[in-house]
């Protein structure tokens, strides 16, 4: 598993994360997009789905474990994941302990 704290700008990601939150918004041009907060035990990452109605985006809900494919970019001094594909992960594909925050 590639943990959020190890991600770097320019990386392509294909991993399972917890969808902590999901919001729909509109671009300045009036097109819908989705903002996600992805989480694993090392932290959270802002994710954007710029084309939420594309065939690569499956139905999912907040608190689902989702497999996301996209590219890590740097935006406003933070890392962000531009998501191209999403699917809900099966229970045998992840361990919930990898997604709950821990302390050192």
C-alpha positions in Angstrom: 0.0 0.0 0.0 1.2 3.5 -0.8 0.4 5.6 2.3 -0.7 9.3 1.9 2.3 10.7 3.8 4.7 9.1 1.2 2.9 10.6 -1.9 4.9 13.1 -4.0 3.9 15.5 -6.8 3.9 13.8 -10.2 3.2 10.3 -8.9 0.5 8.2 -10.5 -1.6 6.5 -7.8 -3.8 3.4 -7.9 -4.7 2.7 -4.3 -7.5 2.0 -1.9 -8.4 4.8 0.6 -11.2 5.6 2.9 -13.5 8.3 1.4 -13.8 10.4 4.6 -16.0 13.1 2.9 -17.5 13.9 -0.5 -19.0 17.2 -1.7 -20.3 18.2 -5.1 -19.6 21.8 -6.3 -19.6 23.8 -9.6 -16.7 25.2 -11.5 -16.7 28.9 -12.4 -18.0 27.7 -15.8 -20.9 25.9 -14.1 -19.7 22.3 -14.6 -20.1 19.9 -11.7 -17.1 18.4 -9.9 -16.6 16.5 -6.7 -14.2 17.2 -3.8 -13.2 14.2 -1.7 -11.1 13.8 1.5 -9.2 10.6 1.3 -7.8 9.0 4.5 -5.4 6.4 5.6 -3.6 5.9 8.9 -0.9 8.5 7.9 -3.2 11.4 7.1 -5.7 12.8 4.6 -5.5 14.0 1.1 -7.7 16.3 -1.0 -9.0 14.6 -4.1 -10.8 16.1 -7.1 -13.1 14.4 -9.6 -13.4 16.9 -12.5 -15.7 14.6 -14.6 -18.0 12.9 -12.1 -20.2 11.5 -14.8 -17.5 9.7 -16.8 -17.7 6.0 -17.2 -14.6 5.5 -14.9 -16.4 6.9 -11.9 -18.5 4.2 -10.1 -21.2 5.0 -7.5 -19.7 5.4 -4.0 -20.6 7.1 -0.7 -18.8 8.8 2.2 -17.1 6.2 4.4 -16.7 3.7 1.6 -13.3 2.2 0.9 -12.6 3.2 -2.7 -9.9 2.4 -5.2 -8.8 5.6 -6.9 -6.6 6.1 -9.9 -5.1 9.5 -10.6 -2.2 11.8 -10.4 -0.7 13.7 -7.5 -0.4 17.5 -8.1 0.7 20.5 -6.0 -2.1 23.1 -5.6 -2.1 26.0 -3.2 0.9 24.7 -1.3 -0.8 21.3 -0.7 -0.8 18.0 -2.5 -4.0 17.0 -4.3 -5.1 13.9 -6.2 -6.7 14.5 -9.6 -8.9 11.4 -9.8 -9.7 9.7 -13.1 -11.3 6.4 -11.9 -13.1 5.3 -8.8 -14.5 1.9 -7.8 -15.7 0.7 -4.4 -13.3 -1.9 -3.0 -14.3 -5.3 -1.9 -13.9 -6.2 1.8 -11.1 -8.7 1.0 -9.0 -6.0 -0.7 -8.1 -3.9 2.4 -7.5 -4.0 6.1 -9.5 -1.4 8.1 -6.5 -0.9 10.4 -4.6 0.7 7.6 -7.1 3.6 7.5 -7.5 4.6 11.2 -5.2 7.3 12.4 -2.5 6.2 14.8 0.1 8.0 17.0 3.9 7.2 17.3 
